[in-house]
């Protein structure tokens, strides 16, 4: 099943997706082993994934704020 990401645009995701869909997307980002950081250090995810996680969490915030 493919989920539309709207280019990880915070406002588009908040307008067009449910909180449950956003939470599922967030969990999928966290679970994907390709999103893990490869360099040794304190970071769990690569920079691209951090940006996507940030955008999804902001979309969840916008959804919750609008309720």
N, C-alpha and C positions, 0 to 999 in steps of 0.2 A: 504494500500500500504506500503510495507516494503522497506526501503532504505538501501543499503549496506553502512556500516560505515567504512569498512576497518580497524576496530579496533581503530578508531579515530587517525590513523597515518596521520600526517600532509602531508607528501609528497605523500602518496598513494592517499589521498583524492584530493590533488591538481592535480595529474596526471590523475585521472579517473573520476572526477566529474566536472560539470559546476559550474560557480559562482551562478547561480540561484538555483541549487540543494544544494549547500553549505549554501546559505542564508535561504532556506527552512528548512534545518536541524538545523541551528542556531535558527530560530524562534520556531521550534518544541521543542528544548531544553528549551527555555525560557518559553514557554507556558505550559509545563507539570507540573502539581501541585506536582508530586512526586519528582521533582528536587528542590523544595523550601527547604530552611534551616528550621529545626525544633527547633533549639535552639534560644533563644532570643538573639538579638544582631543586628549588622549592616549588616550582610551578607544576601543577597537575596537568594543565592543558596547553596546547599551542596558542599563539596569539590570536589566530583567526577564530578559534573556538571560544576564547575569552570574550571576543567582540560579539559573537553570536549569542552566547549565554547572556551577556549584558543586555543585548537588544530584546531577547525573549523575556527576561525578567522585567525590563521596563514596560514591555507590552502587557504583561500580567498586572503590573502596578497601575497602568492607565485603565485597564479593564476594571480593576477593583475600585479605583478612585471614582469611576463613572457610575458605580452602583449606588 
